[in-house]
Amino acid sequence: MRHPLLYIGFLLALLSGALAVGNLLADGGPGAAPWTTWLLLLADLGTLAVLLKLFFRAPAASATSSVATPAALRESEVLSLQRLAQIVQRGQTSTEVYTVLLESAVQTVRADAAWLDLDANHTGTDDTNATQYYNIVPAQAEALRAGLRAHPLVEGEHVVNDLNRRPGFLGTSQAYRSLIQLPLRGLHFNYGTLYLLKVEPGTFNREDVSILQTFTGQAVLSIENLELMRASLANQRTQEELKIASQVQDSLIPKNLPTDNWFEISSHSLAAKEVGGDFYDFLHLPGRRLAVIIGDVSGKGVTAAFHMAQMKGIFHSLMQENPLAKNERDKFPVPSKFMAQANTALIHCLEKSSFITSSLYIIDYEQGGFVFARAGHCHTLYYHALREEVFYFDSAGLGLGIIRNESYEKHIKNQFYDYSPGDVMVIYTDGIVEARGGSGTDEYGEDRLKLRLEESYFQEAEDIKNFILDDLNAFTHGFPIHDDQTLLVIKFKSAQPLP
């Protein structure tokens, strides 16, 4: 008669498997199910496989002891298997999996000694846990290893019935005569080797090897599932951290755009990843002036977002009133001076492989004009209402962080321009003009952007922005965004207030 614990094990495994299948269906199907549901189902299938092997295993008397009954042996095997199979469900450690495996193997075949050699590179253990011993000192194990390395078992051979008669051990008197050697092979790695020993010769058989192979297979499955679970949890933590970073970055992007009787502003910003390196900001200055900055940090992701926050801080720090200025107009740096100072500040925190492109505009409503400097950023697109002409400003300038000494100031120039009522300024990052569509290699391009402004300049700033974005989205339909996108539209109102 089979031991009742086997039936209980079958029932528990079936119930757990049914629960996992129910969760898969409830989650919307296999594609929507979380990792943990799949891991539970895999562990249950492994448990059922071993229970079946134990159920149909013929009772056999031990060659070294007649104390333990077959029923007691089955109970020990089932309990060991349940401990092994449940570890992955509880999310415990790789070291515990191997400890339970060693204990279970020893109990199942009633070994007199054993050890488990592990590869610390693939098992999830550290060097201190890379070998586990049972009733054998490391020196004895090393002597046996040396003999087996000199005369290894052929592929598929796992049992040595008498070590004293085996090459590599001839002429020695071994304390343990019978040996089982089982590799722990996974889908991609060999995780280690299990060695089991008995004092008497000829005491291991094929049935012992068969049940132990099932145990080692379940252990490897548990290890691989634990690694998958750890990777999934690490990915979840990363996603949570990126979500927080995205929220922080979102808080740095201006939500309330400047409003005035002189102009309209509309903005758009979209990151290619959870966080991005594009930035823009506004700052009101005395004397009816507005500072507008836009920029793009090289690279993507968290590092670019970090430098974006640094640049925003530099903008607010440098665009402060200088109390030592001799006149009102010099209290705030002109754009070229700002870029030179920003370049000096970034030298100490920007990696040598990174740089930032940027443009700074200071719009003066009393004077009816603006001054700007371009630090390697995209050319400004402009509509001149009096001339009814759309063009790009042709201005020179070098990105921040490319030259890291005082000579940088020679590579940045101010450009002055008088605006007219109805003029439109379009400022953007390269994620707009380099957006891909068509065949997948075509770029949106400056020419297409210029055409869209020629078709929409008469509309309000918000409508011009939406017109451009609608065309951009139609062009890139079906293709993922590969770079951060930022677009600002500034329109000087047709009816300007009196100064």
C-alpha positions as a Python dict, from the first residue, in 0.01 Angstrom:
ca = {
    (1, 'M'): (0, 0, 0),
    (2, 'R'): (129, 346, -90),
    (3, 'H'): (204, 583, 195),
    (4, 'P'): (-86, 828, 263),
    (5, 'L'): (153, 1122, 240),
    (6, 'L'): (193, 1052, -131),
    (7, 'Y'): (-179, 1102, -185),
    (8, 'I'): (-169, 1420, 22),
    (9, 'G'): (125, 1543, -187),
    (10, 'F'): (-66, 1470, -509),
    (11, 'L'): (-370, 1659, -379),
    (12, 'L'): (-169, 1963, -269),
    (13, 'A'): (21, 1979, -597),
    (14, 'L'): (-297, 1949, -802),
    (15, 'L'): (-471, 2219, -598),
    (16, 'S'): (-172, 2450, -629),
    (17, 'G'): (-153, 2385, -1003),
    (18, 'A'): (-524, 2457, -1042),
    (19, 'L'): (-473, 2784, -854),
    (20, 'A'): (-189, 2881, -1089),
    (21, 'V'): (-397, 2801, -1398),
    (22, 'G'): (-685, 3002, -1252),
    (23, 'N'): (-455, 3297, -1200),
    (24, 'L'): (-332, 3271, -1561),
    (25, 'L'): (-691, 3290, -1687),
    (26, 'A'): (-781, 3568, -1445),
    (27, 'D'): (-480, 3775, -1555),
    (28, 'G'): (-606, 3781, -1910),
    (29, 'G'): (-415, 3488, -2056),
    (30, 'P'): (-55, 3365, -2067),
    (31, 'G'): (82, 3685, -2218),
    (32, 'A'): (-57, 3901, -1938),
    (33, 'A'): (30, 3673, -1646),
    (34, 'P'): (303, 3783, -1401),
    (35, 'W'): (630, 3587, -1357),
    (36, 'T'): (526, 3455, -1018),
    (37, 'T'): (222, 3272, -1159),
    (38, 'W'): (437, 3096, -1421),
    (39, 'L'): (699, 3003, -1162),
    (40, 'L'): (433, 2852, -934),
    (41, 'L'): (296, 2644, -1222),
    (42, 'L'): (643, 2518, -1321),
    (43, 'A'): (725, 2423, -964),
    (44, 'D'): (396, 2231, -936),
    (45, 'L'): (464, 2039, -1256),
    (46, 'G'): (807, 1942, -1124),
    (47, 'T'): (654, 1830, -796),
    (48, 'L'): (395, 1614, -973),
    (49, 'A'): (666, 1451, -1187),
    (50, 'V'): (869, 1348, -884),
    (51, 'L'): (561, 1233, -691),
    (52, 'L'): (470, 1008, -983),
    (53, 'K'): (820, 861, -985),
    (54, 'L'): (801, 798, -612),
    (55, 'F'): (452, 648, -643),
    (56, 'F'): (556, 391, -901),
    (57, 'R'): (895, 320, -747),
    (58, 'A'): (911, -39, -628),
    (59, 'P'): (991, -80, -256),
    (60, 'A'): (1346, -204, -207),
    (61, 'A'): (1531, -319, 101),
    (62, 'S'): (1850, -139, 191),
    (63, 'A'): (2180, -318, 152),
    (64, 'T'): (2325, -143, 452),
    (65, 'S'): (2037, -119, 694),
    (66, 'S'): (1712, -300, 765),
    (67, 'V'): (1582, -50, 1018),
    (68, 'A'): (1404, 194, 787),
    (69, 'T'): (1085, 60, 628),
    (70, 'P'): (985, 134, 267),
    (71, 'A'): (692, 342, 395),
    (72, 'A'): (925, 550, 611),
    (73, 'L'): (1156, 601, 315),
    (74, 'R'): (866, 721, 97),
    (75, 'E'): (760, 963, 368),
    (76, 'S'): (1113, 1104, 391),
    (77, 'E'): (1136, 1138, 13),
    (78, 'V'): (802, 1314, -18),
    (79, 'L'): (880, 1554, 266),
    (80, 'S'): (1219, 1634, 111),
    (81, 'L'): (1063, 1689, -229),
    (82, 'Q'): (795, 1916, -86),
    (83, 'R'): (1058, 2127, 89),
    (84, 'L'): (1258, 2152, -232),
    (85, 'A'): (961, 2238, -454),
    (86, 'Q'): (816, 2499, -216),
    (87, 'I'): (1138, 2702, -186),
    (88, 'V'): (1090, 2868, -522),
    (89, 'Q'): (726, 2943, -438),
    (90, 'R'): (835, 3119, -118),
    (91, 'G'): (1110, 3307, -300),
    (92, 'Q'): (1392, 3183, -79),
    (93, 'T'): (1763, 3162, -158),
    (94, 'S'): (1970, 2951, -393),
    (95, 'T'): (2185, 2837, -98),
    (96, 'E'): (1877, 2691, 71),
    (97, 'V'): (1782, 2504, -245),
    (98, 'Y'): (2123, 2333, -248),
    (99, 'T'): (2111, 2261, 125),
    (100, 'V'): (1772, 2091, 89),
    (101, 'L'): (1896, 1903, -219),
    (102, 'L'): (2197, 1765, -31),
    (103, 'E'): (1988, 1666, 270),
    (104, 'S'): (1718, 1512, 52),
    (105, 'A'): (1967, 1313, -154),
    (106, 'V'): (2141, 1178, 155),
    (107, 'Q'): (1810, 1075, 313),
    (108, 'T'): (1672, 919, -5),
    (109, 'V'): (1962, 679, -66),
    (110, 'R'): (2079, 676, 300),
    (111, 'A'): (2429, 785, 203),
    (112, 'D'): (2707, 772, 462),
    (113, 'A'): (2871, 1088, 328),
    (114, 'A'): (2817, 1344, 54),
    (115, 'W'): (2923, 1677, -83),
    (116, 'L'): (2802, 1924, -341),
    (117, 'D'): (3047, 2118, -561),
    (118, 'L'): (2891, 2437, -701),
    (119, 'D'): (2998, 2687, -963),
    (120, 'A'): (2966, 3020, -785),
    (121, 'N'): (2948, 3199, -1123),
    (122, 'H'): (2613, 3044, -1209),
    (123, 'T'): (2450, 2913, -894),
    (124, 'G'): (2360, 3240, -724),
    (125, 'T'): (2588, 3152, -430),
    (126, 'D'): (2904, 3321, -310),
    (127, 'D'): (3242, 3152, -277),
    (128, 'T'): (3184, 3065, 89),
    (129, 'N'): (2878, 2858, -4),
    (130, 'A'): (3018, 2712, -327),
    (131, 'T'): (3078, 2368, -165),
    (132, 'Q'): (2858, 2193, 90),
    (133, 'Y'): (2971, 1884, 285),
    (134, 'Y'): (2793, 1608, 473),
    (135, 'N'): (2990, 1380, 705),
    (136, 'I'): (3313, 1424, 510),
    (137, 'V'): (3605, 1659, 560),
    (138, 'P'): (3722, 1877, 268),
    (139, 'A'): (4058, 1694, 247),
    (140, 'Q'): (3883, 1360, 190),
    (141, 'A'): (3660, 1513, -73),
    (142, 'E'): (3959, 1670, -252),
    (143, 'A'): (4140, 1333, -264),
    (144, 'L'): (3835, 1176, -427),
    (145, 'R'): (3802, 1468, -669),
    (146, 'A'): (4165, 1429, -773),
    (147, 'G'): (4120, 1059, -849),
    (148, 'L'): (3802, 1125, -1048),
    (149, 'R'): (3966, 1408, -1242),
    (150, 'A'): (4254, 1180, -1337),
    (151, 'H'): (4013, 907, -1453),
    (152, 'P'): (3673, 1071, -1509),
    (153, 'L'): (3354, 875, -1546),
    (154, 'V'): (3241, 834, -1906),
    (155, 'E'): (2934, 1026, -2023),
    (156, 'G'): (2621, 861, -1883),
    (157, 'E'): (2809, 672, -1610),
    (158, 'H'): (2709, 780, -1260),
    (159, 'V'): (2782, 487, -1027),
    (160, 'V'): (3112, 346, -903),
    (161, 'N'): (3050, 22, -715),
    (162, 'D'): (3400, -16, -572),
    (163, 'L'): (3643, 274, -567),
    (164, 'N'): (3931, 46, -458),
    (165, 'R'): (3913, -127, -795),
    (166, 'R'): (3878, 184, -1010),
    (167, 'P'): (4170, 346, -1199),
    (168, 'G'): (4296, 638, -1002),
    (169, 'F'): (4228, 463, -672),
    (170, 'L'): (4403, 128, -723),
    (171, 'G'): (4624, 35, -430),
    (172, 'T'): (4441, 272, -195),
    (173, 'S'): (4217, 183, 93),
    (174, 'Q'): (3913, 405, 65),
    (175, 'A'): (3687, 475, 363),
    (176, 'Y'): (3396, 491, 117),
    (177, 'R'): (3367, 228, -153),
    (178, 'S'): (3042, 316, -339),
    (179, 'L'): (2994, 648, -518),
    (180, 'I'): (2726, 829, -716),
    (181, 'Q'): (2832, 1133, -922),
    (182, 'L'): (2552, 1346, -1070),
    (183, 'P'): (2594, 1672, -1264),
    (184, 'L'): (2346, 1957, -1209),
    (185, 'R'): (2283, 2066, -1565),
    (186, 'G'): (2046, 2344, -1661),
    (187, 'L'): (1937, 2484, -1993),
    (188, 'H'): (2245, 2705, -2028),
    (189, 'F'): (2484, 2622, -1743),
    (190, 'N'): (2634, 2333, -1551),
    (191, 'Y'): (2561, 2444, -1195),
    (192, 'G'): (2776, 2189, -1018),
    (193, 'T'): (2812, 1821, -923),
    (194, 'L'): (2656, 1609, -647),
    (195, 'Y'): (2862, 1328, -488),
    (196, 'L'): (2710, 1061, -262),
    (197, 'L'): (2913, 793, -81),
    (198, 'K'): (2858, 470, 110),
    (199, 'V'): (3105, 264, 310),
    (200, 'E'): (3005, -72, 162),
    (201, 'P'): (3076, -154, -206),
    (202, 'G'): (2798, -226, -457),
    (203, 'T'): (2524, -50, -262),
    (204, 'F'): (2398, 201, -524),
    (205, 'N'): (2174, 99, -814),
    (206, 'R'): (2000, 248, -1116),
    (207, 'E'): (1686, 323, -920),
    (208, 'D'): (1887, 538, -680),
    (209, 'V'): (2032, 728, -975),
    (210, 'S'): (1690, 771, -1134),
    (211, 'I'): (1525, 924, -827),
    (212, 'L'): (1829, 1141, -756),
    (213, 'Q'): (1826, 1271, -1113),
    (214, 'T'): (1469, 1381, -1057),
    (215, 'F'): (1574, 1557, -736),
    (216, 'T'): (1865, 1734, -908),
    (217, 'G'): (1641, 1828, -1199),
    (218, 'Q'): (1391, 1984, -960),
    (219, 'A'): (1673, 2168, -783),
    (220, 'V'): (1805, 2312, -1111),
    (221, 'L'): (1451, 2413, -1209),
    (222, 'S'): (1413, 2586, -875),
    (223, 'I'): (1745, 2768, -918),
    (224, 'E'): (1657, 2885, -1267),
    (225, 'N'): (1312, 2994, -1153),
    (226, 'L'): (1462, 3182, -859),
    (227, 'E'): (1697, 3360, -1098),
    (228, 'L'): (1404, 3449, -1322),
    (229, 'M'): (1210, 3573, -1021),
    (230, 'R'): (1505, 3778, -898),
    (231, 'A'): (1549, 3928, -1244),
    (232, 'S'): (1177, 4005, -1260),
    (233, 'L'): (1181, 4170, -916),
    (234, 'A'): (1494, 4367, -1007),
    (235, 'N'): (1322, 4482, -1324),
    (236, 'Q'): (1015, 4583, -1123),
    (237, 'R'): (1235, 4783, -885),
    (238, 'T'): (1408, 4948, -1179),
    (239, 'Q'): (1072, 5036, -1331),
    (240, 'E'): (956, 5183, -1000),
    (241, 'E'): (1276, 5388, -973),
    (242, 'L'): (1236, 5508, -1330),
    (243, 'K'): (874, 5598, -1256),
    (244, 'I'): (988, 5810, -962),
    (245, 'A'): (1262, 5969, -1175),
    (246, 'S'): (1006, 6040, -1446),
    (247, 'Q'): (778, 6207, -1192),
    (248, 'V'): (1066, 6417, -1061),
    (249, 'Q'): (1166, 6517, -1413),
    (250, 'D'): (808, 6596, -1503),
    (251, 'S'): (796, 6834, -1207),
    (252, 'L'): (1097, 7020, -1355),
    (253, 'I'): (918, 7090, -1684),
    (254, 'P'): (722, 7419, -1671),
    (255, 'K'): (349, 7360, -1648),
    (256, 'N'): (240, 7722, -1639),
    (257, 'L'): (373, 7889, -1948),
    (258, 'P'): (447, 8262, -1941),
    (259, 'T'): (155, 8477, -2053),
    (260, 'D'): (171, 8836, -2161),
    (261, 'N'): (6, 9087, -2390),
    (262, 'W'): (305, 9071, -2626),
    (263, 'F'): (324, 8699, -2710),
    (264, 'E'): (173, 8349, -2704),
    (265, 'I'): (368, 8033, -2613),
    (266, 'S'): (276, 7669, -2668),
    (267, 'S'): (498, 7374, -2577),
    (268, 'H'): (530, 6998, -2630),
    (269, 'S'): (770, 6751, -2467),
    (270, 'L'): (790, 6374, -2508),
    (271, 'A'): (1069, 6148, -2377),
    (272, 'A'): (1183, 5845, -2579),
    (273, 'K'): (1224, 5649, -2254),
    (274, 'E'): (1082, 5685, -1905),
    (275, 'V'): (1311, 5982, -1856),
    (276, 'G'): (1487, 6197, -2110),
    (277, 'G'): (1752, 6460, -2170),
    (278, 'D'): (1550, 6738, -2338),
    (279, 'F'): (1473, 7048, -2133),
    (280, 'Y'): (1328, 7395, -2164),
    (281, 'D'): (1250, 7670, -1918),
    (282, 'F'): (1146, 8033, -1885),
    (283, 'L'): (1253, 8310, -1651),
    (284, 'H'): (1105, 8661, -1626),
    (285, 'L'): (1369, 8933, -1602),
    (286, 'P'): (1324, 9297, -1502),
    (287, 'G'): (1245, 9551, -1773),
    (288, 'R'): (979, 9345, -1953),
    (289, 'R'): (1222, 9078, -2062),
    (290, 'L'): (1182, 8700, -2082),
    (291, 'A'): (1463, 8443, -2090),
    (292, 'V'): (1381, 8124, -2283),
    (293, 'I'): (1618, 7827, -2285),
    (294, 'I'): (1599, 7495, -2465),
    (295, 'G'): (1853, 7215, -2466),
    (296, 'D'): (1932, 6853, -2540),
    (297, 'V'): (2172, 6633, -2341),
    (298, 'S'): (2364, 6373, -2543),
    (299, 'G'): (2244, 6020, -2474),
    (300, 'K'): (1918, 5902, -2325),
    (301, 'G'): (1777, 5767, -2001),
    (302, 'V'): (1867, 5837, -1641),
    (303, 'T'): (2213, 5985, -1704),
    (304, 'A'): (2079, 6232, -1959),
    (305, 'A'): (1795, 6322, -1722),
    (306, 'F'): (2045, 6387, -1442),
    (307, 'H'): (2243, 6630, -1660),
    (308, 'M'): (1918, 6790, -1774),
    (309, 'A'): (1838, 6870, -1410),
    (310, 'Q'): (2191, 7008, -1365),
    (311, 'M'): (2150, 7237, -1666),
    (312, 'K'): (1819, 7364, -1537),
    (313, 'G'): (1985, 7446, -1204),
    (314, 'I'): (2270, 7624, -1382),
    (315, 'F'): (2018, 7830, -1579),
    (316, 'H'): (1841, 7953, -1266),
    (317, 'S'): (2170, 8010, -1086),
    (318, 'L'): (2345, 8214, -1356),
    (319, 'M'): (2044, 8416, -1467),
    (320, 'Q'): (2033, 8603, -1138),
    (321, 'E'): (2091, 8971, -1086),
    (322, 'N'): (2455, 9077, -1047),
    (323, 'P'): (2464, 9343, -771),
    (324, 'L'): (2808, 9461, -888),
    (325, 'A'): (2689, 9551, -1239),
    (326, 'K'): (2753, 9913, -1336),
    (327, 'N'): (2428, 9959, -1523),
    (328, 'E'): (2082, 9804, -1539),
    (329, 'R'): (2139, 9627, -1868),
    (330, 'D'): (2447, 9442, -1741),
    (331, 'K'): (2285, 9300, -1431),
    (332, 'F'): (2201, 8981, -1621),
    (333, 'P'): (2437, 8793, -1854),
    (334, 'V'): (2381, 8808, -2226),
    (335, 'P'): (2328, 8466, -2388),
    (336, 'S'): (2690, 8423, -2504),
    (337, 'K'): (2821, 8505, -2158),
    (338, 'F'): (2572, 8266, -2002),
    (339, 'M'): (2687, 7983, -2233),
    (340, 'A'): (3053, 8043, -2145),
    (341, 'Q'): (2974, 8038, -1772),
    (342, 'A'): (2755, 7728, -1812),
    (343, 'N'): (3036, 7552, -2000),
    (344, 'T'): (3275, 7625, -1711),
    (345, 'A'): (3023, 7493, -1457),
    (346, 'L'): (2958, 7174, -1654),
    (347, 'I'): (3329, 7086, -1683),
    (348, 'H'): (3324, 6951, -1325),
    (349, 'C'): (3013, 6730, -1355),
    (350, 'L'): (2975, 6627, -1719),
    (351, 'E'): (3140, 6306, -1839),
    (352, 'K'): (3403, 6357, -2106),
    (353, 'S'): (3191, 6162, -2354),
    (354, 'S'): (2885, 6381, -2292),
    (355, 'F'): (2786, 6725, -2414),
    (356, 'I'): (2480, 6950, -2416),
    (357, 'T'): (2338, 7152, -2702),
    (358, 'S'): (2137, 7457, -2605),
    (359, 'S'): (1996, 7789, -2721),
    (360, 'L'): (1915, 8084, -2496),
    (361, 'Y'): (1687, 8370, -2602),
    (362, 'I'): (1628, 8692, -2413),
    (363, 'I'): (1321, 8867, -2551),
    (364, 'D'): (1292, 9239, -2481),
    (365, 'Y'): (940, 9371, -2533),
    (366, 'E'): (1021, 9733, -2464),
    (367, 'Q'): (1283, 9731, -2740),
    (368, 'G'): (1080, 9502, -2969),
    (369, 'G'): (1359, 9257, -3026),
    (370, 'F'): (1554, 8962, -2890),
    (371, 'V'): (1910, 8842, -2857),
    (372, 'F'): (2010, 8475, -2862),
    (373, 'A'): (2311, 8247, -2867),
    (374, 'R'): (2322, 7895, -3008),
    (375, 'A'): (2547, 7636, -2841),
    (376, 'G'): (2539, 7370, -3113),
    (377, 'H'): (2159, 7339, -3092),
    (378, 'C'): (1909, 7306, -3377),
    (379, 'H'): (1868, 7617, -3592),
    (380, 'T'): (1579, 7844, -3498),
    (381, 'L'): (1289, 7843, -3745),
    (382, 'Y'): (1131, 8187, -3794),
    (383, 'Y'): (841, 8348, -3976),
    (384, 'H'): (881, 8721, -4050),
    (385, 'A'): (536, 8875, -4086),
    (386, 'L'): (636, 9194, -4273),
    (387, 'R'): (837, 9006, -4533),
    (388, 'E'): (598, 8706, -4528),
    (389, 'E'): (901, 8479, -4525),
    (390, 'V'): (989, 8159, -4336),
    (391, 'F'): (1359, 8091, -4280),
    (392, 'Y'): (1616, 7940, -4044),
    (393, 'F'): (1858, 8160, -3854),
    (394, 'D'): (2210, 8080, -3971),
    (395, 'S'): (2408, 8111, -3649),
    (396, 'A'): (2732, 7952, -3532),
    (397, 'G'): (2796, 7794, -3195),
    (398, 'L'): (2954, 7494, -3024),
    (399, 'G'): (2790, 7252, -2782),
    (400, 'L'): (2858, 7279, -2409),
    (401, 'G'): (3125, 7041, -2280),
    (402, 'I'): (3302, 6990, -2614),
    (403, 'I'): (3578, 7241, -2540),
    (404, 'R'): (3660, 7244, -2169),
    (405, 'N'): (3869, 7555, -2121),
    (406, 'E'): (3842, 7933, -2143),
    (407, 'S'): (3875, 7931, -2521),
    (408, 'Y'): (3514, 7810, -2547),
    (409, 'E'): (3388, 8170, -2532),
    (410, 'K'): (3542, 8233, -2875),
    (411, 'H'): (3306, 7975, -3025),
    (412, 'I'): (2979, 8130, -2911),
    (413, 'K'): (2825, 8450, -3048),
    (414, 'N'): (2522, 8667, -2980),
    (415, 'Q'): (2274, 8737, -3256),
    (416, 'F'): (2029, 9029, -3235),
    (417, 'Y'): (1698, 9051, -3417),
    (418, 'D'): (1405, 9295, -3417),
    (419, 'Y'): (1073, 9118, -3425),
    (420, 'S'): (752, 9242, -3582),
    (421, 'P'): (392, 9186, -3469),
    (422, 'G'): (274, 8849, -3603),
    (423, 'D'): (623, 8695, -3617),
    (424, 'V'): (651, 8328, -3516),
    (425, 'M'): (952, 8153, -3361),
    (426, 'V'): (971, 7771, -3364),
    (427, 'I'): (1229, 7621, -3127),
    (428, 'Y'): (1282, 7244, -3110),
    (429, 'T'): (1523, 6958, -3039),
    (430, 'D'): (1661, 6718, -3298),
    (431, 'G'): (1410, 6451, -3195),
    (432, 'I'): (1160, 6645, -3409),
    (433, 'V'): (1354, 6679, -3735),
    (434, 'E'): (1527, 6340, -3698),
    (435, 'A'): (1206, 6149, -3629),
    (436, 'R'): (1186, 5848, -3861),
    (437, 'G'): (901, 5745, -4084),
    (438, 'G'): (826, 5645, -4441),
    (439, 'S'): (1054, 5349, -4514),
    (440, 'G'): (1198, 5361, -4162),
    (441, 'T'): (1512, 5545, -4266),
    (442, 'D'): (1351, 5869, -4386),
    (443, 'E'): (1373, 6164, -4148),
    (444, 'Y'): (1110, 6430, -4093),
    (445, 'G'): (1370, 6695, -4171),
    (446, 'E'): (1404, 7072, -4155),
    (447, 'D'): (1248, 7127, -4496),
    (448, 'R'): (924, 6957, -4398),
    (449, 'L'): (911, 7149, -4071),
    (450, 'K'): (961, 7474, -4265),
    (451, 'L'): (674, 7386, -4500),
    (452, 'R'): (442, 7324, -4207),
    (453, 'L'): (514, 7668, -4064),
    (454, 'E'): (454, 7826, -4405),
    (455, 'E'): (110, 7662, -4402),
    (456, 'S'): (15, 7757, -4045),
    (457, 'Y'): (190, 8083, -3943),
    (458, 'F'): (-138, 8277, -3939),
    (459, 'Q'): (-284, 8056, -3663),
    (460, 'E'): (-239, 8094, -3290),
    (461, 'A'): (69, 7940, -3124),
    (462, 'E'): (-124, 7641, -2988),
    (463, 'D'): (-276, 7565, -3328),
    (464, 'I'): (60, 7597, -3505),
    (465, 'K'): (213, 7350, -3258),
    (466, 'N'): (-73, 7102, -3304),
    (467, 'F'): (-56, 7134, -3683),
    (468, 'I'): (313, 7045, -3680),
    (469, 'L'): (266, 6757, -3434),
    (470, 'D'): (-25, 6610, -3632),
    (471, 'D'): (194, 6604, -3941),
    (472, 'L'): (486, 6460, -3744),
    (473, 'N'): (269, 6182, -3598),
    (474, 'A'): (129, 6098, -3941),
    (475, 'F'): (483, 6079, -4080),
    (476, 'T'): (611, 5853, -3799),
    (477, 'H'): (298, 5636, -3768),
    (478, 'G'): (396, 5278, -3691),
    (479, 'F'): (752, 5363, -3588),
    (480, 'P'): (872, 5398, -3228),
    (481, 'I'): (1009, 5728, -3103),
    (482, 'H'): (1387, 5694, -3095),
    (483, 'D'): (1482, 6032, -2946),
    (484, 'D'): (1329, 6282, -2704),
    (485, 'Q'): (1107, 6541, -2870),
    (486, 'T'): (1058, 6901, -2759),
    (487, 'L'): (880, 7176, -2951),
    (488, 'L'): (815, 7538, -2850),
    (489, 'V'): (612, 7783, -3057),
    (490, 'I'): (632, 8153, -2967),
    (491, 'K'): (411, 8397, -3157),
    (492, 'F'): (436, 8771, -3113),
    (493, 'K'): (84, 8907, -3112),
    (494, 'S'): (-32, 9108, -3408),
    (495, 'A'): (-143, 9390, -3178),
    (496, 'Q'): (151, 9481, -2957),
    (497, 'P'): (87, 9696, -2646),
    (498, 'L'): (234, 10040, -2633),
    (499, 'P'): (572, 10048, -2449),
}
